[in-house]
């Protein structure tokens, strides 16, 4: 049981060191992710606008082809007016002419609206692109800062992670799951020691009888106030000496 408690506390000390290295990075990882998400959002917006523009241009081209076809029909219909033999044929041709002219008018209006929308989209994209460029510059700057910090502590972090992996192999799965659950719930500190009769995690006094039981190192105890695993001051001192933390 003594080794079981000692190894859990050792894991806590290693994780404390890793957390400190993480804190050195500050909010840079979060800032980089937020900037990248913002860039992604704007580029998606630009892409959607470009797709709309392409659709409008394609539709305008289709309309132009249709207008050309209708104009050819108009020429033919008007030429046939001089060859009609009765009012029925005349009325049918004039109806076709009116329909073609109305359709051409509708298509021209649609094309004018499409051209206006295309110009509007172009202006919107021109306004958005500088935002992307500015954000990308910021990302590069923050990534460079983050890389510098990571590089400065890379060797120490690798060493700590290797040590952590070895320690984890010596811990019972159930103990590790308990440790990780408490660590996640209580700000990274899952195992605390007793100092001057109090839990170092929450600083609340541990009852004298419970302190005696904890010093016996016979089973896992948790702080009645915060729920963290507790180890005796003796184990804390021994582990600190062993790891030179």
C-alpha positions, 0 to 999 in steps of 0.5 A: 500500500505504501508503494501504491500511495507513493506512486500516485503522489509521484504521478501528481508531482510529474503532472504538476510539472507538466501543467507548469510547462503548459501554463508557460504557453499561456493562452497562445494555443487557444488564441491560435485556434480561435484565429484559425477558426475565424480564418476558416469562417471567413474563407468559407464565407468567401467560398460561398460568395464565389460559388454564388457568383459563378452560378450567377455568371453561368445563369447569365450566360444561359440567359444570353443564349436564350435571348439570342435564340428568341431574337432569331425567332423574332426575326423569323416571326416578323418575316412571316407576318408579310406572308400570312393568309388570314387573321388567324395566322396573323394573330398567332404570329403576333402572339408569338412575337409578343411572348418572345419580346416579353421573355427577352425583356424578363431575361434582360432584367434578370441579367441586369440584376445578376450583374449587380449581384456579381459586382456586389459579391466582388466588393464583399470578397474584396473587403473580406480578403484583407481580413484573412491576410491580417488574421494569417499574419497574426496566426504566424506571429503567435505560432512563432511565439508558441514554437519558441516557448515549446522549443525552450522546454521541449527537452524537459517536457519529453523527459517528464512525459517519458517518466510519466509513462513509466509511472502510469504502468506501475499504477492500478487501472482503477487507481488511475481512473480515480486519479484522472477523474479527480484531477479533471474535476479539481483543477489538476490536483488529484493527490494532496498531502497533509501539511500542518494538519491540513489538506494542501489541496483545499487547506481545510483541517484534516481531523486528528484521527483521520491523520493518524489513519492516513499516516498508517498508509493502509488504504486510500483516503480522501479529503472530507472537504474537497475529495482529493486523495490524501497522502501523509507528510512522510510520503510527500517528503520521500517522493520529493527527495526521490524526484528532486522536485 
